[in-house]
């Protein structure tokens, strides 16, 4: 047998696997993983965590041994990592807003901002060539003009209407450095002082969820920490284009004891008194309202279905095709 005393752990594991000594390779990878976990700083940055040599060796061993325990040990070692705290704690790291046709409503929301925002991320889901041609210049003007409370404005333009859940997911996953995010419908406005109060309530190192409006509008504007969607997962895009994705995520939040749902009646009351109209975009467009009458019921059936509970992938295409508003 070859001597491994002078070679790196990665080379030793490679040699052991090549020789067919799977148990020895597994043991070495296990101890290397433990050593890496224990030697990390208390608050590691991304560079502290990245170790491609170890990760390759773990993947090689798991591939040869089918040892899911080793994979689970690796994921557990990352579960305790808290997102890095945003340098400027006196601002909202990320404000995400999906839009659908009504830029005028978005402008009202922006006019109500009274607290600094580092990045505004807009997903433009405008339906129809006419709307897209009319609204693109308006969104570009918002981006070019800027806003006194916003550091940077970024706009994503999908091929088609992504739907609410997928738009939220796009925002969250595109900015993983944001330790917490405020997601809002484009038809709401922020009551004075609400954003400052919300920011003061958040602990980015914890799994927290803060609805700014009471039920059943709690997902019209809400704050979510990165640690929360790390634990709960992203939103279910099978609810398309809109409605019932909030019920699904509410159930998942309530079922997870690691997540703190922050209730602030005073804050919610101030928001509710200012936001008495809901679903303004659909209400202003008969075609969208007609589409929604179909897709809403389709989403209800998906929410009530055991296929959803079982994570059964069947029907992914047909639900998207039947529920589309891009007709």
C-alpha angles and dihedrals in degrees: 000000000000120000114249100180095104099040130088120263088252092055092044091053091046091052093047092051091048089052092049095245094137097164094054091046090049093049092050092049091048093053092044090053091050092048091049091049094049096045097054120109117258091249105027124191122219092268090055091056102043111097110155094175092058093042092051091050092049091050091048093051094045091048091053099039103029085224105166090176090068091050091049091050088055094050091045089054088060097043092080094054111111120210113258112267113250109255093230104055091178094074143055107263095210135008112190123193128175110205131200117192098305107097088160089066091049089053091053089053092050091048089057095057111118099163130065120266122196097201132011111201116194124189108200107209095170112166122221133018093263093054092044092052092048099042102041093073090048092052091045089052090053090051095046096043094046127195130265091234097044126078098195136004121206126182128199121199113196123198090250139359103301094198126235100285095047091045091053089047092050091052095047096045094043092059107037090155090070106099090201136009138205111216118192141172112245092238098065131088128209119241115229113279095007096109093050090050091048092050091050090054097056127097106187092199091065137064102256137160123190121186113204093199130046123250132316089029096043092118094051087086124003143150120232128181121224088240089062097056088041087061101033101032129228128308120283108255090195085086096080137215095341147333133050092041085098093053091051093050092043089056091050092049093051092047094055114078092196092069122084114210105204114213117196110174094183092053092045092048091054090050095045093053090054097042108051096141119073136187089020095165095055091041091056096050120059092196093056090045090054092049090048092055087065102037094045092059091044089054091048091055090049091050091052094043126106087218088072092049091049093046088237107176096203114118096028093129099040093050092051093046095048095043099048119128092194094091 
